[in-house]
């Protein structure tokens, strides 16, 4: 099961996107970290480990908004 866990990293998010993402993740009880590296780059999010069902749900949510993301092992 542990080998099925994946992490999602979003593209840069503006204030509205951060708010929307926070509301969604909070409603699911999923852990995430918002990272801001500075230097004019927008903040991005990295989730905690997601099982296959949660990953599929989050990917559908992101795709419905046309948001960029990557999935990491």
Secondary structure, DSSP 8 states (H G I E B T S, - for coil): -GGG-BEEEE--B-HHHHHHHHHHHHHHT--EEEE---TT--BEEEE--B-HHHHHHHHHHHHHHT--EEEE-
